[in-house]
Amino acid sequence: MSVTIEPMAPFDWEQVSAIYQEGIATGQATFETDVPAWELWHATHYPFARLVARADGQVVGWAALSPVSRRRCYAGVAEVSIYVGAGHRGQGVGRMLLLALIVESERHGIWTLQGATFPENLASRRLQQTCGFRELGRRERIAQHGGQWRDTILTERRSQIVGTENGDAASPSTLLDNAPPL
């Protein structure tokens, strides 16, 4: 199977939302219980670094970034979302998406990527680790999911290019001007 990583387009939403729903159904991917409408999803994610993995013309996975805060000091910090269709998990699609997302994030001045992963989601935690994320700690009983308190593992990946002594960072005001509302 040949997989390509491409920018997500609005016409991809039907397939993207179906994969999102598969992730929600696992009970291990997100606190969300319903896929939002395109308009809401579009309004809450950065306009850049929205990627799809495509095989044989079909979307088999997707990745996107959302801001973690409207505060200027956190303008280069983004939360990662990655979902792979059930029939394509364990085949390297998630790794391809995450590596491409890292490149795109740095191209747009993001210096820290973060994730909040359910402790039981070992595949996602391994994927993040292989792509340079480190586990910072466990957030206990951070929110309820299906009526049960759940923990998350907070992870981050610091750029080796953006926001370093020798690296360049996009202006926080530029990033915030292009950020969706929280």
MDTraj code that builds the backbone (N, CA, C; nanometers):
import mdtraj as md
import numpy as np

residues = "MET SER VAL THR ILE GLU PRO MET ALA PRO PHE ASP TRP GLU GLN VAL SER ALA ILE TYR GLN GLU GLY ILE ALA THR GLY GLN ALA THR PHE GLU THR ASP VAL PRO ALA TRP GLU LEU TRP HIS ALA THR HIS TYR PRO PHE ALA ARG LEU VAL ALA ARG ALA ASP GLY GLN VAL VAL GLY TRP ALA ALA LEU SER PRO VAL SER ARG ARG ARG CYS TYR ALA GLY VAL ALA GLU VAL SER ILE TYR VAL GLY ALA GLY HIS ARG GLY GLN GLY VAL GLY ARG MET LEU LEU LEU ALA LEU ILE VAL GLU SER GLU ARG HIS GLY ILE TRP THR LEU GLN GLY ALA THR PHE PRO GLU ASN LEU ALA SER ARG ARG LEU GLN GLN THR CYS GLY PHE ARG GLU LEU GLY ARG ARG GLU ARG ILE ALA GLN HIS GLY GLY GLN TRP ARG ASP THR ILE LEU THR GLU ARG ARG SER GLN ILE VAL GLY THR GLU ASN GLY ASP ALA ALA SER PRO SER THR LEU LEU ASP ASN ALA PRO PRO LEU".split()
xyz = np.array([
    [0.0849, -0.1178, 0.0000],
    [0.0000, 0.0000, 0.0000],
    [0.0891, 0.1237, 0.0000],
    [0.0644, 0.2105, -0.0944],
    [0.1379, 0.3357, -0.1047],
    [0.0552, 0.4468, -0.0395],
    [0.1151, 0.5150, 0.0563],
    [0.0469, 0.6216, 0.1296],
    [0.1164, 0.7529, 0.1010],
    [0.0385, 0.8568, 0.0735],
    [0.0923, 0.9913, 0.0564],
    [0.0325, 1.0805, 0.1643],
    [0.1108, 1.1788, 0.2053],
    [0.0637, 1.2782, 0.3022],
    [0.0387, 1.4065, 0.2242],
    [-0.0811, 1.4602, 0.2388],
    [-0.1234, 1.5781, 0.1637],
    [-0.1960, 1.6754, 0.2557],
    [-0.2051, 1.8018, 0.2151],
    [-0.2864, 1.8957, 0.2929],
    [-0.4332, 1.8526, 0.2927],
    [-0.4980, 1.8712, 0.4041],
    [-0.6407, 1.8407, 0.4145],
    [-0.7194, 1.9505, 0.3434],
    [-0.8208, 1.9093, 0.2712],
    [-0.9103, 2.0038, 0.2037],
    [-1.0507, 1.9869, 0.2618],
    [-1.1343, 2.0893, 0.2508],
    [-1.2712, 2.0763, 0.3039],
    [-1.3460, 1.9543, 0.2495],
    [-1.3204, 1.9178, 0.1252],
    [-1.3903, 1.8017, 0.0688],
    [-1.3471, 1.6704, 0.1323],
    [-1.2376, 1.6705, 0.2091],
    [-1.1930, 1.5504, 0.2809],
    [-1.2730, 1.5264, 0.4089],
    [-1.3516, 1.6261, 0.4524],
    [-1.4151, 1.6187, 0.5837],
    [-1.5016, 1.4945, 0.6023],
    [-1.5719, 1.4501, 0.5010],
    [-1.6576, 1.3318, 0.5181],
    [-1.5743, 1.2107, 0.5597],
    [-1.4618, 1.1879, 0.4935],
    [-1.3761, 1.0758, 0.5287],
    [-1.3016, 1.1013, 0.6593],
    [-1.2564, 1.2247, 0.6799],
    [-1.1873, 1.2607, 0.8042],
    [-1.2803, 1.2402, 0.9236],
    [-1.4037, 1.2858, 0.9121],
    [-1.4971, 1.2733, 1.0242],
    [-1.5328, 1.1274, 1.0509],
    [-1.5361, 1.0434, 0.9487],
    [-1.5624, 0.9006, 0.9693],
    [-1.4482, 0.8363, 1.0491],
    [-1.3248, 0.8745, 1.0172],
    [-1.2090, 0.8232, 1.0922],
    [-1.2104, 0.8776, 1.2347],
    [-1.2476, 1.0035, 1.2492],
    [-1.2604, 1.0634, 1.3823],
    [-1.3625, 0.9840, 1.4649],
    [-1.4759, 0.9505, 1.4033],
    [-1.5796, 0.8744, 1.4728],
    [-1.5288, 0.7364, 1.5145],
    [-1.4486, 0.6731, 1.4305],
    [-1.3882, 0.5446, 1.4675],
    [-1.3016, 0.5601, 1.5926],
    [-1.2243, 0.6686, 1.5972],
    [-1.1409, 0.6944, 1.7145],
    [-1.2235, 0.7179, 1.8388],
    [-1.3304, 0.7953, 1.8259],
    [-1.4195, 0.8209, 1.9394],
    [-1.4775, 0.6892, 1.9907],
    [-1.5166, 0.6030, 1.8989],
    [-1.5802, 0.4754, 1.9347],
    [-1.4879, 0.3832, 2.0148],
    [-1.3559, 0.3994, 2.0006],
    [-1.2639, 0.3142, 2.0769],
    [-1.2682, 0.3457, 2.2257],
    [-1.3078, 0.4678, 2.2608],
    [-1.3063, 0.5101, 2.3999],
    [-1.1665, 0.5392, 2.4517],
    [-1.0662, 0.5358, 2.3634],
    [-0.9263, 0.5554, 2.4049],
    [-0.8579, 0.6714, 2.3340],
    [-0.9302, 0.7453, 2.2502],
    [-0.8655, 0.8465, 2.1681],
    [-0.8925, 0.9903, 2.2125],
    [-1.0064, 1.0159, 2.2730],
    [-1.0455, 1.1530, 2.3011],
    [-1.1560, 1.1571, 2.4059],
    [-1.1703, 1.2711, 2.4701],
    [-1.2830, 1.2931, 2.5597],
    [-1.4101, 1.3261, 2.4803],
    [-1.3942, 1.3636, 2.3554],
    [-1.5098, 1.3967, 2.2717],
    [-1.6006, 1.2752, 2.2590],
    [-1.7302, 1.3009, 2.2482],
    [-1.8258, 1.1921, 2.2294],
    [-1.8948, 1.1992, 2.0940],
    [-1.8802, 1.3121, 2.0264],
    [-1.9396, 1.3306, 1.8940],
    [-1.8413, 1.4057, 1.8057],
    [-1.8450, 1.3750, 1.6784],
    [-1.7654, 1.4494, 1.5808],
    [-1.8322, 1.5851, 1.5605],
    [-1.7573, 1.6926, 1.5712],
    [-1.8180, 1.8247, 1.5493],
    [-1.8488, 1.8468, 1.4012],
    [-1.9322, 1.9421, 1.3739],
    [-1.9564, 1.9835, 1.2354],
    [-1.8275, 2.0454, 1.1811],
    [-1.8102, 2.0408, 1.0505],
    [-1.6917, 2.0967, 0.9852],
    [-1.6655, 2.2388, 1.0311],
    [-1.7682, 2.3213, 1.0374],
    [-1.7503, 2.4626, 1.0709],
    [-1.6859, 2.4805, 1.2073],
    [-1.7291, 2.4030, 1.3055],
    [-1.6714, 2.4124, 1.4395],
    [-1.5286, 2.3596, 1.4399],
    [-1.5070, 2.2433, 1.3775],
    [-1.3724, 2.1867, 1.3722],
    [-1.2778, 2.2853, 1.3033],
    [-1.3197, 2.3381, 1.1910],
    [-1.2392, 2.4333, 1.1125],
    [-1.2058, 2.5573, 1.1962],
    [-1.3004, 2.6041, 1.2735],
    [-1.2812, 2.7258, 1.3522],
    [-1.1885, 2.7059, 1.4713],
    [-1.1660, 2.5827, 1.5142],
    [-1.0865, 2.5587, 1.6347],
    [-0.9492, 2.4977, 1.6082],
    [-0.9127, 2.4812, 1.4822],
    [-0.7814, 2.4260, 1.4465],
    [-0.7054, 2.5269, 1.3611],
    [-0.5740, 2.5256, 1.3753],
    [-0.4924, 2.6132, 1.2916],
    [-0.5211, 2.5858, 1.1441],
    [-0.5108, 2.6884, 1.0605],
    [-0.5349, 2.6681, 0.9169],
    [-0.4189, 2.5955, 0.8479],
    [-0.3041, 2.5888, 0.9118],
    [-0.1887, 2.5170, 0.8559],
    [-0.1754, 2.3826, 0.9269],
    [-0.0917, 2.2985, 0.8760],
    [-0.0622, 2.1681, 0.9369],
    [-0.1874, 2.0846, 0.9573],
    [-0.2763, 2.0877, 0.8601],
    [-0.3920, 1.9978, 0.8552],
    [-0.3591, 1.8976, 0.7450],
    [-0.3349, 1.7754, 0.7841],
    [-0.2840, 1.6773, 0.6890],
    [-0.3740, 1.5549, 0.6814],
    [-0.3743, 1.4918, 0.5641],
    [-0.4395, 1.3620, 0.5483],
    [-0.3390, 1.2637, 0.4915],
    [-0.3547, 1.1382, 0.5319],
    [-0.2812, 1.0280, 0.4702],
    [-0.3783, 0.9652, 0.3710],
    [-0.3320, 0.9508, 0.2477],
    [-0.4189, 0.9002, 0.1428],
    [-0.3583, 0.7736, 0.0827],
    [-0.4412, 0.6709, 0.0651],
    [-0.4017, 0.5465, -0.0014],
    [-0.5109, 0.5112, -0.1016],
    [-0.4702, 0.4904, -0.2230],
    [-0.5671, 0.4573, -0.3297],
    [-0.6813, 0.5575, -0.3363],
    [-0.6493, 0.6854, -0.3198],
    [-0.7483, 0.7914, -0.3304],
    [-0.8377, 0.8101, -0.2090],
    [-0.8202, 0.7267, -0.1069],
    [-0.9029, 0.7348, 0.0131],
    [-0.8223, 0.7895, 0.1308],
    [-0.8869, 0.8691, 0.2149],
    [-0.8238, 0.9176, 0.3369],
    [-0.8200, 0.8012, 0.4360],
    [-0.6991, 0.7698, 0.4849],
    [-0.6827, 0.6591, 0.5808],
    [-0.6362, 0.7092, 0.7175],
    [-0.6088, 0.8390, 0.7278],
    [-0.5689, 0.8993, 0.8539],
    [-0.5604, 1.0496, 0.8384],
    [-0.5568, 1.1181, 0.9511],
    [-0.5450, 1.2638, 0.9461],
    [-0.4743, 1.3158, 1.0713],
    [-0.4227, 1.4372, 1.0593],
    [-0.3548, 1.5038, 1.1704],
    [-0.3801, 1.6536, 1.1608],
    [-0.3845, 1.7195, 1.2758],
    [-0.4062, 1.8640, 1.2784],
    [-0.3544, 1.9204, 1.4103],
    [-0.3411, 2.0522, 1.4127],
    [-0.2950, 2.1243, 1.5318],
    [-0.4002, 2.2236, 1.5774],
    [-0.4081, 2.2414, 1.7083],
    [-0.4927, 2.3461, 1.7643],
    [-0.4116, 2.4218, 1.8689],
    [-0.4413, 2.5502, 1.8866],
    [-0.3672, 2.6279, 1.9873],
    [-0.4040, 2.5820, 2.1280],
    [-0.3088, 2.5952, 2.2199],
    [-0.3362, 2.5581, 2.3584],
    [-0.3784, 2.6786, 2.4419],
    [-0.3518, 2.7985, 2.3929],
    [-0.3837, 2.9194, 2.4684],
    [-0.3858, 3.0389, 2.3739],
    [-0.4601, 3.1433, 2.4122],
    [-0.4584, 3.2700, 2.3387],
    [-0.3519, 3.3647, 2.3955],
    [-0.2882, 3.3269, 2.5038],
    [-0.1847, 3.4123, 2.5617],
    [-0.0654, 3.4162, 2.4682],
    [-0.0124, 3.5335, 2.4470],
    [0.0984, 3.5559, 2.3544],
    [0.2201, 3.4673, 2.3839],
    [0.2472, 3.4456, 2.5097],
    [0.3664, 3.3684, 2.5465],
    [0.3564, 3.2224, 2.5022],
    [0.2361, 3.1722, 2.4783],
    [0.2168, 3.0334, 2.4358],
    [0.1832, 3.0219, 2.2865],
    [0.2085, 3.1266, 2.2107],
    [0.1699, 3.1272, 2.0691],
    [0.2354, 3.0162, 1.9887],
    [0.3500, 2.9682, 2.0286],
    [0.4195, 2.8629, 1.9560],
    [0.4001, 2.7245, 2.0144],
    [0.2937, 2.7074, 2.0920],
    [0.2637, 2.5779, 2.1526],
    [0.1304, 2.5299, 2.0950],
    [0.1304, 2.4084, 2.0418],
    [0.0095, 2.3557, 1.9786],
    [-0.0179, 2.2132, 2.0254],
    [-0.1458, 2.1793, 2.0308],
    [-0.1867, 2.0432, 2.0655],
    [-0.2050, 1.9619, 1.9386],
    [-0.1572, 1.8384, 1.9436],
    [-0.1594, 1.7481, 1.8300],
    [-0.2831, 1.6585, 1.8345],
    [-0.3466, 1.6412, 1.7193],
    [-0.4506, 1.5401, 1.7007],
    [-0.4091, 1.4523, 1.5841],
    [-0.4096, 1.3216, 1.6046],
    [-0.3796, 1.2252, 1.4978],
    [-0.4769, 1.1094, 1.5107],
    [-0.5386, 1.0749, 1.3995],
    [-0.6320, 0.9629, 1.3948],
    [-0.6022, 0.8806, 1.2705],
    [-0.6004, 0.7490, 1.2865],
    [-0.5781, 0.6566, 1.1752],
    [-0.6981, 0.5632, 1.1675],
    [-0.7471, 0.5428, 1.0459],
    [-0.8606, 0.4535, 1.0253],
    [-0.8314, 0.3138, 1.0775],
    [-0.9347, 0.2476, 1.1284],
    [-0.9189, 0.1169, 1.1924],
    [-0.8480, 0.0160, 1.1027],
    [-0.8748, 0.0179, 0.9747],
    [-0.8147, -0.0784, 0.8836],
    [-0.6707, -0.0497, 0.8469],
    [-0.6175, 0.0609, 0.8939],
    [-0.4805, 0.1002, 0.8579],
    [-0.3894, 0.1220, 0.9780],
    [-0.4377, 0.0897, 1.0965],
    [-0.3556, 0.1055, 1.2167],
    [-0.2453, 0.0007, 1.2183],
    [-0.1315, 0.0384, 1.2774],
    [-0.0202, -0.0550, 1.2892],
    [0.0593, -0.0731, 1.1610],
    [0.0377, 0.0156, 1.0623],
    [0.1056, 0.0046, 0.9338],
    [0.1983, 0.1230, 0.9055],
    [0.2224, 0.2063, 1.0062],
    [0.3128, 0.3191, 0.9902],
    [0.2472, 0.4485, 0.9458],
    [0.1160, 0.4481, 0.9274],
    [0.0450, 0.5684, 0.8826],
    [0.0543, 0.6782, 0.9882],
    [0.0336, 0.6430, 1.1134],
    [0.0421, 0.7417, 1.2214],
    [0.1794, 0.8045, 1.2295],
    [0.2824, 0.7248, 1.2124],
    [0.4200, 0.7765, 1.2165],
    [0.4438, 0.8735, 1.1009],
    [0.3985, 0.8366, 0.9813],
    [0.4132, 0.9262, 0.8658],
    [0.3427, 1.0587, 0.8917],
    [0.2221, 1.0520, 0.9448],
    [0.1469, 1.1741, 0.9734],
    [0.2156, 1.2592, 1.0789],
    [0.2604, 1.1972, 1.1877],
    [0.3215, 1.2743, 1.2957],
    [0.4524, 1.3383, 1.2513],
    [0.5337, 1.2663, 1.1761],
    [0.6589, 1.3252, 1.1271],
    [0.6310, 1.4420, 1.0322],
    [0.5330, 1.4276, 0.9444],
    [0.4970, 1.5370, 0.8532],
    [0.4388, 1.6547, 0.9315],
    [0.3624, 1.6265, 1.0360],
    [0.3052, 1.7320, 1.1187],
    [0.4141, 1.8099, 1.1909],
    [0.5171, 1.7408, 1.2362],
    [0.6304, 1.8071, 1.3021],
    [0.6966, 1.9045, 1.2050],
    [0.7206, 1.8600, 1.0832],
    [0.7836, 1.9461, 0.9817],
    [0.6963, 2.0687, 0.9555],
    [0.5669, 2.0469, 0.9352],
    [0.4753, 2.1582, 0.9079],
    [0.4666, 2.2540, 1.0262],
    [0.4646, 2.1991, 1.1468],
    [0.4558, 2.2856, 1.2646],
    [0.5770, 2.3775, 1.2720],
    [0.6946, 2.3225, 1.2479],
    [0.8165, 2.4031, 1.2548],
    [0.8212, 2.5055, 1.1412],
    [0.7691, 2.4696, 1.0274],
    [0.7635, 2.5646, 0.9146],
    [0.6780, 2.6864, 0.9492],
    [0.5866, 2.6674, 1.0436],
    [0.4958, 2.7751, 1.0823],
    [0.5257, 2.8321, 1.2206],
    [0.6462, 2.8075, 1.2725],
    [0.6896, 2.8730, 1.3950],
    [0.6450, 2.8098, 1.5249],
    [0.5998, 2.6855, 1.5219],
    [0.5597, 2.6175, 1.6458],
    [0.6838, 2.5580, 1.7102],
    [0.7059, 2.5900, 1.8377],
    [0.8254, 2.5395, 1.9065],
    [0.7954, 2.4233, 2.0015],
    [0.6718, 2.4055, 2.0397],
    [0.6365, 2.2930, 2.1259],
    [0.5063, 2.2306, 2.0789],
    [0.5107, 2.0988, 2.0628],
    [0.3898, 2.0219, 2.0353],
    [0.3557, 1.9470, 2.1634],
    [0.2289, 1.9419, 2.1956],
    [0.1901, 1.8687, 2.3154],
    [0.0754, 1.7748, 2.2853],
    [0.0669, 1.6725, 2.3679],
    [-0.0417, 1.5764, 2.3578],
    [-0.0938, 1.5437, 2.4959],
    [-0.2169, 1.5009, 2.5006],
    [-0.2790, 1.4514, 2.6236],
    [-0.3414, 1.3175, 2.5864],
    [-0.2804, 1.2104, 2.6327],
    [-0.3159, 1.0763, 2.5871],
    [-0.3635, 0.9922, 2.7045],
    [-0.4707, 0.9161, 2.6817],
    [-0.5154, 0.8243, 2.7863],
    [-0.4034, 0.7247, 2.8142],
    [-0.3759, 0.6951, 2.9413],
    [-0.2661, 0.6033, 2.9745],
    [-0.2781, 0.4670, 2.9063],
    [-0.3995, 0.4226, 2.8845],
    [-0.4229, 0.2914, 2.8243],
    [-0.3934, 0.2883, 2.6742],
    [-0.3814, 0.4043, 2.6115],
    [-0.3579, 0.4113, 2.4670],
    [-0.2075, 0.3942, 2.4405],
    [-0.1608, 0.2726, 2.4582],
    [-0.0179, 0.2442, 2.4479],
    [0.0365, 0.2674, 2.3076],
    [-0.0420, 0.2393, 2.2053],
    [0.0050, 0.2594, 2.0674],
    [0.0349, 0.4073, 2.0429],
    [-0.0520, 0.4951, 2.0884],
    [-0.0303, 0.6386, 2.0699],
    [0.0893, 0.6868, 2.1512],
    [0.1036, 0.6354, 2.2708],
    [0.2173, 0.6753, 2.3542],
    [0.3485, 0.6297, 2.2916],
    [0.3518, 0.5075, 2.2361],
    [0.4734, 0.4587, 2.1680],
    [0.5030, 0.5429, 2.0444],
    [0.4002, 0.5750, 1.9679],
    [0.4187, 0.6573, 1.8482],
    [0.4812, 0.7909, 1.8856],
    [0.4273, 0.8553, 1.9853],
    [0.4817, 0.9845, 2.0264],
    [0.6273, 0.9715, 2.0692],
    [0.6571, 0.8680, 2.1459],
    [0.7942, 0.8481, 2.1934],
    [0.8898, 0.8285, 2.0762],
    [0.8509, 0.7508, 1.9768],
    [0.9404, 0.7271, 1.8626],
    [0.9607, 0.8531, 1.7785],
    [0.8717, 0.9491, 1.7932],
    [0.8841, 1.0746, 1.7174],
    [0.9367, 1.1896, 1.8024],
    [0.9990, 1.1571, 1.9159],
    [1.0681, 1.2588, 1.9945],
    [0.9892, 1.3248, 2.1046],
    [0.8696, 1.2755, 2.1350],
    [0.7927, 1.3306, 2.2467],
    [0.8405, 1.2657, 2.3764],
    [0.8302, 1.3408, 2.4844],
    [0.8619, 1.2841, 2.6153],
    [0.7390, 1.2988, 2.7035],
    [0.7245, 1.2048, 2.7948],
    [0.6136, 1.2097, 2.8890],
    [0.6514, 1.2992, 3.0054],
    [0.5674, 1.3993, 3.0300],
    [0.5941, 1.4946, 3.1373],
    [0.5314, 1.4531, 3.2690],
    [0.4187, 1.3858, 3.2597],
    [0.3509, 1.3454, 3.3823],
    [0.2087, 1.3031, 3.3562],
    [0.1473, 1.2631, 3.4621],
    [0.0101, 1.2131, 3.4561],
    [-0.0820, 1.3181, 3.5173],
    [-0.1866, 1.3523, 3.4450],
    [-0.2885, 1.4430, 3.4981],
    [-0.4028, 1.3548, 3.5478],
    [-0.4154, 1.3458, 3.6787],
    [-0.5113, 1.2545, 3.7395],
    [-0.6516, 1.3133, 3.7409],
    [-0.7461, 1.2285, 3.7027],
    [-0.8878, 1.2650, 3.7057],
    [-0.9094, 1.4034, 3.6441],
    [-0.8522, 1.4248, 3.5278],
    [-0.8563, 1.5561, 3.4635],
    [-0.9947, 1.5892, 3.4075],
    [-1.0693, 1.4861, 3.3662],
    [-1.2035, 1.5087, 3.3123],
    [-1.2798, 1.3770, 3.3117],
    [-1.4107, 1.3894, 3.2978],
    [-1.4928, 1.2691, 3.2912],
    [-1.5162, 1.2284, 3.1469],
    [-1.5212, 1.0977, 3.1280],
    [-1.5452, 1.0380, 2.9966],
    [-1.6417, 0.9225, 3.0177],
    [-1.7612, 0.9352, 2.9619],
    [-1.8606, 0.8312, 2.9821],
    [-1.8982, 0.8138, 3.1281],
    [-1.8974, 0.9235, 3.2032],
    [-1.9344, 0.9176, 3.3436],
    [-1.8235, 0.8710, 3.4370],
    [-1.7057, 0.8456, 3.3832],
    [-1.5922, 0.7995, 3.4632],
    [-1.4794, 0.9026, 3.4570],
    [-1.4157, 0.9259, 3.5712],
    [-1.2981, 1.0124, 3.5723],
    [-1.1853, 0.9419, 3.4991],
    [-1.1134, 1.0167, 3.4150],
    [-1.0020, 0.9595, 3.3394],
    [-0.8770, 1.0432, 3.3610],
    [-0.7638, 0.9766, 3.3556],
    [-0.6331, 1.0407, 3.3599],
    [-0.5844, 1.0604, 3.2168],
    [-0.4905, 1.1513, 3.2002],
    [-0.4174, 1.1625, 3.0739],
    [-0.2685, 1.1728, 3.1044],
    [-0.1903, 1.1300, 3.0071],
    [-0.0459, 1.1464, 3.0131],
    [-0.0131, 1.2682, 2.9268],
    [0.0494, 1.3675, 2.9874],
    [0.0866, 1.4891, 2.9158],
    [0.2233, 1.4672, 2.8513],
    [0.2297, 1.4916, 2.7205],
    [0.3544, 1.4739, 2.6465],
    [0.3898, 1.6035, 2.5749],
    [0.5183, 1.6157, 2.5410],
    [0.5601, 1.7310, 2.4608],
    [0.6803, 1.6948, 2.3763],
    [0.6918, 1.7689, 2.2669],
    [0.8102, 1.7614, 2.1813],
    [0.8549, 1.9034, 2.1560],
    [0.9770, 1.9333, 2.1990],
    [1.0361, 2.0649, 2.1746],
    [1.1090, 2.0615, 2.0420],
    [1.0898, 2.1638, 1.9626],
    [1.1590, 2.1745, 1.8351],
    [1.3082, 2.1941, 1.8585],
    [1.3876, 2.1334, 1.7727],
    [1.5315, 2.1565, 1.7725],
    [1.5669, 2.2719, 1.6793],
    [1.4651, 2.3273, 1.6117],
    [1.4866, 2.4321, 1.5115],
    [1.4233, 2.5648, 1.5534],
    [1.3006, 2.5608, 1.5998],
    [1.2238, 2.6814, 1.6319],
    [1.2295, 2.7074, 1.7821],
    [1.2538, 2.8339, 1.8172],
    [1.2530, 2.8708, 1.9581],
    [1.3756, 2.8276, 2.0349],
    [1.4853, 2.8049, 1.9649],
    [1.6109, 2.7678, 2.0289],
    [1.7047, 2.8871, 2.0261],
    [1.8180, 2.8731, 2.0895],
    [1.9179, 2.9808, 2.0880],
    [1.9537, 3.0203, 1.9451],
    [1.9697, 2.9193, 1.8600],
    [2.0102, 2.9451, 1.7216],
    [1.8936, 2.9433, 1.6250],
    [1.7788, 2.8972, 1.6711],
    [1.6640, 2.8833, 1.5828],
    [1.5837, 3.0104, 1.5744],
    [1.4917, 3.0094, 1.4843],
    [1.4050, 3.1229, 1.4627],
    [1.2661, 3.0862, 1.5105],
    [1.1946, 3.1788, 1.5621],
    [1.0563, 3.1561, 1.6012],
    [0.9700, 3.2599, 1.5326],
    [0.8542, 3.2165, 1.4889],
    [0.7600, 3.3114, 1.4310],
    [0.7194, 3.4099, 1.5397],
    [0.6862, 3.5272, 1.4991],
    [0.6397, 3.6271, 1.5939],
    [0.5136, 3.5773, 1.6635],
    [0.5081, 3.5832, 1.7967],
    [0.3865, 3.5410, 1.8653],
    [0.2626, 3.6136, 1.8154],
    [0.2763, 3.7400, 1.7818],
    [0.1587, 3.8123, 1.7346],
    [0.1123, 3.7573, 1.6003],
    [0.2047, 3.7159, 1.5132],
    [0.1667, 3.6566, 1.3848],
    [0.0923, 3.5265, 1.4059],
    [0.1442, 3.4413, 1.4945],
    [0.0768, 3.3149, 1.5218],
    [-0.0608, 3.3381, 1.5820],
    [-0.0713, 3.4316, 1.6756],
    [-0.1994, 3.4565, 1.7393],
    [-0.2999, 3.5176, 1.6420],
    [-0.2524, 3.6004, 1.5504],
    [-0.3420, 3.6586, 1.4515],
    [-0.4058, 3.5516, 1.3646],
    [-0.3346, 3.4410, 1.3447],
    [-0.3842, 3.3331, 1.2612],
    [-0.4462, 3.2197, 1.3408],
    [-0.4539, 3.2349, 1.4707],
    [-0.5060, 3.1267, 1.5561],
    [-0.6570, 3.1303, 1.5616],
    [-0.7186, 3.0120, 1.5630],
    [-0.8616, 3.0071, 1.5839],
    [-0.8949, 3.0417, 1.7282],
    [-1.0180, 3.0793, 1.7561],
    [-1.0564, 3.1104, 1.8945],
    [-1.0556, 2.9853, 1.9792],
    [-1.0284, 3.0028, 2.1075],
    [-1.0325, 2.8882, 2.2010],
    [-1.1714, 2.8744, 2.2583],
])
top = md.Topology()
chain = top.add_chain()
for i, resn in enumerate(residues, 1):
    res = top.add_residue(resn, chain, resSeq=i)
    for name in ("N", "CA", "C"):
        top.add_atom(name, md.element.get_by_symbol(name[0]), res)
traj = md.Trajectory(xyz[None], top)
